[in-house]
């Protein structure tokens, strides 16, 4: 479970203080499907980075799976992030010299998983993402939709409990974008908490719960009873 209490995130720009997040109070239960929407500069990406333990709050409390993360050091944050959170970005962030299979396998290599077990898990991921016939292709040999599915497989290969997606369809055509969203929703159906930042109203409407941000604050939450 995610619980934010009185979260502020400030940035100093010259002699001005920018309140990127202004008194955020938010709870997200395990397995929810949440979209975070709002105009540019509303704080939604800052919120996603904070949820992903990439950006600390200036003040306030963040509890993730019963752990107060605001009290952890960098190594402890990295360990908690690697265990619990997967990321999907608009620009894929695949390693160009690695094949699709190798990109997906990389988190398992870094985690020290034995090769036999790695191959089994990667093969399952390739099948789940309809990529089995693209396993040996490098990113520049894949379509945008295929690259995003590789990124999703890589993000979830370690079986995180939370998947954070920042504009996951932003660089895709409508058909490829729909395919990617359906894959993310399938993962949510297995129990993964799915949190999607998007400008796309149609994509936001697909979520079970939609949060709208403005000027660093939560302007609306259409299902706060889940919190």
C-alpha positions in Angstrom: 0.0 0.0 0.0 1.1 3.6 -0.7 0.3 6.4 1.8 1.4 10.0 1.4 0.8 12.5 4.2 1.3 16.2 3.9 3.9 15.8 1.1 5.7 18.9 -0.2 8.3 19.0 -2.9 10.0 22.3 -3.4 12.6 23.3 -6.0 14.7 26.4 -6.0 14.8 28.3 -9.3 17.0 31.3 -8.9 15.7 33.3 -6.0 12.2 31.7 -6.3 10.9 28.6 -4.6 8.7 26.4 -6.8 6.1 24.3 -5.0 6.1 21.3 -7.3 4.0 19.3 -4.8 1.9 21.2 -2.3 0.5 19.3 0.7 -0.3 16.0 -1.1 -2.4 13.5 0.9 -3.0 10.2 -1.0 -3.5 6.5 -0.3 -3.4 3.9 -3.0 -4.4 0.3 -2.2 -2.7 -2.8 -3.5 -3.9 -3.7 -7.0 -5.5 -0.4 -7.9 -5.5 1.0 -11.4 -4.9 4.8 -11.1 -4.4 7.5 -13.7 -2.8 10.8 -12.8 -3.7 13.7 -15.1 -3.3 17.4 -15.4 -1.6 20.1 -17.5 2.1 20.4 -18.0 3.7 21.7 -14.8 0.8 20.4 -12.6 3.2 18.2 -10.6 2.1 14.8 -11.9 5.5 13.6 -13.1 7.1 14.9 -9.9 4.5 12.9 -8.0 5.3 9.8 -10.0 9.1 10.2 -9.4 8.4 10.6 -5.7 6.2 7.5 -5.7 9.0 5.6 -7.5 11.6 6.7 -4.8 13.5 8.6 -7.4 12.9 12.0 -5.9 12.6 12.6 -2.1 10.0 14.9 -0.6 11.0 18.2 1.0 8.7 17.4 3.9 5.9 15.0 4.8 5.7 11.2 5.2 5.7 8.5 2.6 4.9 4.9 3.7 5.3 2.1 1.2 4.2 -1.4 2.2 4.4 -0.5 5.9 7.9 1.1 5.5 8.4 4.8 6.1 10.7 5.5 3.2 11.4 9.1 4.2 13.7 7.7 6.9 15.8 5.5 4.6 19.3 6.2 3.1 20.1 5.9 -0.6 21.1 2.2 -0.4 18.0 1.3 1.5 15.8 3.2 -1.0 17.5 1.5 -4.0 16.9 -1.9 -2.4 13.2 -1.1 -1.7 12.8 0.3 -5.2 14.3 -2.7 -6.9 12.1 -5.1 -4.9 8.8 -3.2 -5.2 8.7 -0.9 -8.2 8.8 -1.2 -12.0 9.1 1.8 -14.4 7.8 2.3 -17.9 8.8 5.6 -19.7 7.6 7.3 -22.8 11.1 6.9 -24.4 11.6 3.2 -23.6 15.2 3.5 -22.3 16.3 0.2 -23.9 20.0 -0.5 -24.3 20.7 -0.3 -28.1 23.4 -3.0 -28.2 21.3 -5.6 -26.4 18.6 -7.8 -28.0 15.0 -7.7 -26.8 15.7 -10.9 -24.8 18.8 -9.4 -23.3 17.1 -6.1 -22.4 14.4 -8.0 -20.5 17.0 -10.3 -18.8 19.2 -7.5 -17.5 17.4 -6.9 -14.2 17.7 -10.6 -13.4 21.4 -10.6 -14.2 21.9 -7.6 -11.9 19.9 -9.4 -9.2 22.2 -12.5 -9.5 19.6 -14.9 -10.7 21.0 -18.1 -12.1 21.0 -18.4 -15.9 18.6 -21.3 -16.1 16.0 -19.5 -14.1 16.6 -16.3 -16.0 16.0 -18.0 -19.3 12.7 -19.5 -18.1 11.4 -16.2 -16.8 12.5 -14.2 -19.9 10.8 -16.7 -22.2 7.5 -16.4 -20.2 7.8 -12.6 -20.5 8.4 -12.7 -24.2 5.3 -14.9 -24.7 3.2 -12.7 -22.5 4.2 -9.6 -24.5 3.8 -11.3 -27.9 7.5 -10.9 -28.5 8.7 -14.4 -28.9 9.5 -13.9 -32.6 11.4 -10.7 -31.8 13.6 -12.1 -29.0 16.9 -11.7 -31.0 16.0 -8.3 -32.5 17.8 -5.2 -31.2 15.7 -2.0 -30.4 16.4 -0.4 -33.8 14.8 -3.4 -35.5 11.6 -3.2 -33.5 8.5 -1.0 -33.9 7.7 1.6 -31.2 5.0 -0.6 -29.8 7.3 -3.6 -29.7 10.0 -1.6 -27.9 7.5 -0.4 -25.3 6.4 -4.0 -24.7 10.1 -5.0 -24.2 10.3 -2.1 -21.7 7.2 -3.4 -19.9 8.6 -6.9 -19.8 11.9 -5.6 -18.4 10.0 -3.5 -15.8 8.0 -6.4 -14.6 10.5 -9.3 -14.9 11.4 -9.1 -11.2 7.7 -9.2 -10.3 7.3 -5.8 -8.6 4.1 -5.0 -6.7 3.8 -1.5 -8.3 4.2 -0.5 -11.9 4.6 3.2 -12.7 4.0 4.3 -16.3 4.9 7.9 -17.4 3.1 8.7 -20.7 3.5 5.1 -21.9 1.7 5.7 -25.2 3.2 9.2 -25.9 5.4 8.0 -28.7 3.1 5.5 -30.2 0.4 5.5 -32.9 -3.2 4.8 -31.7 -3.2 1.0 -32.5 0.2 0.4 -30.9 -0.7 2.5 -27.9 -3.9 0.5 -27.4 -2.0 -2.7 -27.5 0.5 -1.4 -24.9 -2.3 -0.2 -22.6 -4.0 -3.6 -22.8 -0.8 -5.3 -21.8 -0.5 -3.0 -18.8 -4.1 -3.7 -17.9 -3.5 -7.4 -18.1 -0.7 -7.0 -15.6 -3.0 -5.0 -13.3 -5.5 -7.9 -13.5 -2.8 -10.1 -12.0 -2.7 -7.9 -8.9 0.0 -5.4 -9.8 -0.8 -1.8 -8.7 -0.8 0.3 -11.9 -0.3 4.0 -11.8 -0.3 5.8 -15.2 0.6 9.5 -15.8 -1.0 10.7 -19.0 -2.2 13.7 -21.0 -4.6 11.4 -22.9 -8.2 11.8 -21.6 -9.2 8.5 -23.3 -6.4 6.7 -21.6 -7.2 8.3 -18.3 -10.8 7.2 -18.6 -9.8 3.6 -18.8 -8.5 3.6 -15.2 -10.7 2.6 -12.3 -9.6 5.7 -10.4 -8.6 9.0 -11.9 -6.7 11.8 -10.0 -6.3 15.2 -11.5 -3.6 17.6 -10.4 -3.2 21.4 -10.8 -0.5 23.6 -9.5 1.1 20.9 -7.4 -2.1 19.9 -5.6 -4.7 17.2 -6.1 -7.6 19.0 -7.7 -9.9 16.0 -7.8 -10.0 12.3 -7.1 -13.0 10.5 -8.6 -12.8 7.6 -6.2 -11.2 8.7 -2.9 -13.3 6.1 -1.0 -10.7 3.6 -2.1 -8.1 5.4 0.0 
